[in-house]
Amino acid sequence: MAVAFVKNVGSATLNMATSGAITVPAAGVAIGNFLVARCAFDSGGGSVSISDTGGNTYTIRATPTSPANSFIFTCAVTTALVSGNSITVSSAKTAGGFVVDEWSDVGDYETAGTSTGSGTTPSHTLDPTTETGLVVGVIAAGLTSPDFTEDADSTGGDTWHSLTWAGQGGRSTGAAYKIITSGPSQTYDPTIQSTTWSDTILVAAAAATDSYAGHRKPITALQAVPRAASW
């Protein structure tokens, strides 16, 4: 098997509220799959957390500085989610958007990096050590609608595939992904209407291959530490 996009689990707008929930669709979320949850906020302070009704752990991977107010979490699913379960973001912040996407055969998070700025051409570059795996580019911007042109770059063996946008109150989050088969430098350069923005690239390795048993298995936390330390 190889890394594959499964589905958009759901999205929610956060309209002057301190929490927002996504209801898991009929297909559910399988044990062993990998979730990337992203949220963008317009204003407010305090911490941000994500939880679900299965008790899975969501770990924050990117906390861009102002003006972005963008947060990215990952979750390696250990308890399956079924139709009607919920994934909830909680924060002291206010309006914005919340999106969760799902992939299969992803081993573990490796690294994330973020740039912030203003204008029409957000850009961030990251040099992954992994040769195969998932790369997610995330934009948080002061947009009320996705006035947006996707990056057409195909470095690493795949083009960027657009993901769901969500937002409210002048802050929205968009994203794209690629599944790379080689590990050169990755750049995410979409075009947006002129506004403040953050541009984040998150890299997750493909599931490790067990050469003795001939099947794939997830990377463990202990295995992931040396990889992360090499950045």
Residue pairs with C-beta under 8 A, 6 or more apart in sequence:
1 104
1 105
1 207
1 216
2 105
2 132
2 179
2 206
3 103
3 104
3 105
3 106
3 132
3 133
3 134
3 179
3 206
3 207
4 103
4 104
4 105
4 179
5 101
5 102
5 103
5 161
5 177
5 179
6 33
6 102
6 103
6 104
7 25
7 27
7 101
7 102
8 99
8 100
8 101
8 102
8 163
8 164
9 22
9 24
9 25
9 29
9 35
9 87
9 100
9 101
9 102
10 22
10 23
10 24
10 25
10 87
10 99
10 100
11 22
11 97
11 98
11 99
11 100
11 164
11 165
11 166
12 20
12 21
12 22
12 89
12 97
12 98
12 99
12 166
13 20
13 95
13 96
13 97
13 98
13 166
13 167
13 168
14 20
14 39
14 41
14 89
14 93
14 94
14 95
14 96
14 97
14 98
14 168
14 169
15 95
15 168
15 169
16 94
16 95
16 169
17 94
17 95
18 44
18 90
18 91
18 92
18 93
18 94
19 88
19 89
19 90
19 91
20 39
20 88
20 89
20 98
21 86
21 87
21 88
21 89
22 86
22 87
22 88
22 98
22 100
23 84
23 85
23 86
24 52
24 81
24 82
24 83
24 84
24 85
24 86
24 87
25 83
26 83
27 83
28 80
28 81
28 82
28 83
28 85
29 35
29 77
29 80
29 81
29 102
30 77
30 80
30 104
31 77
31 78
31 79
31 80
32 76
32 77
32 104
32 218
33 77
33 102
33 103
33 104
33 106
34 74
34 75
34 76
34 77
34 102
34 103
34 104
34 106
34 134
34 204
35 56
35 58
35 74
35 75
35 77
35 87
35 100
35 101
35 102
36 72
36 73
36 74
36 100
36 101
36 103
36 136
36 175
36 202
37 50
37 58
37 72
37 73
37 74
37 75
37 87
37 89
37 98
37 99
37 100
38 70
38 71
38 72
38 73
38 98
38 99
38 100
38 138
38 140
38 173
38 175
39 48
39 50
39 70
39 71
39 89
39 91
39 96
39 97
39 98
39 99
39 173
40 68
40 69
40 70
40 71
40 96
40 97
40 140
40 141
40 167
40 171
40 172
40 173
41 48
41 69
41 70
41 71
41 91
41 93
41 94
41 95
41 96
41 171
42 69
42 93
42 94
42 95
42 96
42 168
42 169
42 170
42 171
43 69
43 93
43 94
43 95
44 91
44 92
44 93
44 94
45 92
45 93
46 91
46 92
46 93
47 91
47 92
48 60
48 71
48 89
48 90
48 91
48 93
49 58
49 89
49 90
49 91
50 58
50 73
50 75
50 87
50 88
50 89
50 90
51 58
51 87
51 88
51 90
52 58
52 75
52 81
52 85
52 86
52 87
52 88
53 81
53 85
53 86
54 77
54 79
54 80
54 81
54 85
55 79
56 75
56 77
56 78
56 79
56 81
57 75
57 76
57 78
58 73
58 74
58 75
59 73
59 74
59 75
59 109
60 71
60 72
60 73
61 72
61 73
61 74
61 109
61 112
61 202
62 70
62 71
62 72
62 112
62 113
62 114
62 138
62 200
62 202
63 71
64 70
64 71
64 114
64 116
64 140
64 198
64 200
65 116
66 116
67 116
67 118
67 142
67 196
67 197
67 198
68 114
68 116
68 140
68 196
68 197
68 198
69 93
69 96
69 140
69 171
70 114
70 138
70 140
70 173
70 198
70 200
72 112
72 138
72 200
72 202
74 109
74 202
74 204
76 106
76 108
76 218
81 87
87 100
89 98
94 169
95 168
95 169
95 170
95 171
96 167
96 168
96 169
96 171
96 172
96 173
97 165
97 166
97 167
97 168
97 171
97 172
97 173
98 166
98 173
99 163
99 164
99 165
99 166
99 173
99 175
101 136
101 163
101 164
101 175
101 177
103 134
103 177
103 204
105 206
105 207
105 216
106 133
106 134
106 204
106 205
106 206
106 207
107 133
107 204
107 205
107 206
107 207
107 208
107 218
107 219
107 224
108 204
108 205
108 218
108 219
108 220
108 221
108 223
108 224
109 202
109 203
109 204
109 224
110 128
110 129
110 130
110 133
110 203
110 204
110 205
110 224
110 227
110 228
110 231
111 126
111 128
111 202
111 203
111 228
111 231
112 126
112 200
112 201
112 202
112 203
113 124
113 126
113 200
113 201
114 124
114 198
114 199
114 200
114 201
115 122
115 123
115 124
115 198
115 199
115 200
116 196
116 197
116 198
116 199
117 196
117 197
117 199
118 194
118 195
118 196
118 197
119 194
119 195
119 197
120 191
120 192
120 193
120 194
121 189
121 191
121 192
122 139
122 141
122 188
122 189
122 190
122 192
122 197
122 198
122 199
123 187
123 188
123 189
123 199
124 137
124 187
124 188
124 199
124 200
124 201
125 185
125 186
125 187
125 201
126 185
126 186
126 187
126 201
126 203
127 184
127 185
127 186
128 135
128 180
128 183
128 186
128 203
129 183
129 227
129 230
129 231
130 180
130 183
130 203
130 205
130 206
130 227
131 180
131 181
131 182
131 183
132 179
132 180
132 181
132 182
132 183
132 205
132 206
133 179
133 180
133 203
133 204
133 205
133 206
134 177
134 178
134 179
134 180
134 203
134 204
134 206
135 156
135 177
135 178
135 179
135 180
135 186
135 201
135 202
135 203
135 204
136 163
136 175
136 176
136 177
136 201
136 202
136 203
136 204
137 151
137 160
137 175
137 176
137 177
137 186
137 188
137 190
137 199
137 200
137 201
137 202
138 173
138 174
138 175
138 198
138 199
138 200
138 201
138 202
139 148
139 173
139 174
139 175
139 188
139 190
139 192
139 197
139 198
139 199
139 200
140 171
140 172
140 173
140 197
140 198
140 200
141 171
141 172
141 174
141 192
141 195
141 196
141 197
141 198
142 170
142 171
142 195
142 196
142 197
143 167
143 170
143 171
143 172
143 192
143 193
143 195
144 167
144 169
144 170
144 172
145 167
145 172
146 165
146 172
146 174
147 192
147 193
148 165
148 174
148 190
148 191
148 192
148 193
149 190
149 191
149 192
150 160
150 162
150 176
150 190
151 160
151 176
151 187
151 188
151 189
151 190
152 159
152 160
153 159
153 160
153 187
153 189
154 178
155 184
155 185
155 186
155 187
156 178
156 180
156 181
156 182
156 183
156 184
156 186
157 178
157 179
157 180
157 181
157 182
158 178
158 179
158 180
158 181
159 178
160 176
160 177
160 178
160 188
160 190
161 176
161 177
161 178
162 174
162 175
162 176
163 174
163 175
163 176
163 177
164 174
164 175
165 172
165 173
165 174
166 172
166 173
167 173
174 190
176 188
176 190
178 186
180 186
186 201
186 203
187 201
188 199
188 200
188 201
205 219
205 224
205 227
207 216
207 217
207 218
207 219
208 216
208 217
208 218
208 219
208 223
209 215
209 216
209 217
210 216
210 217
219 227
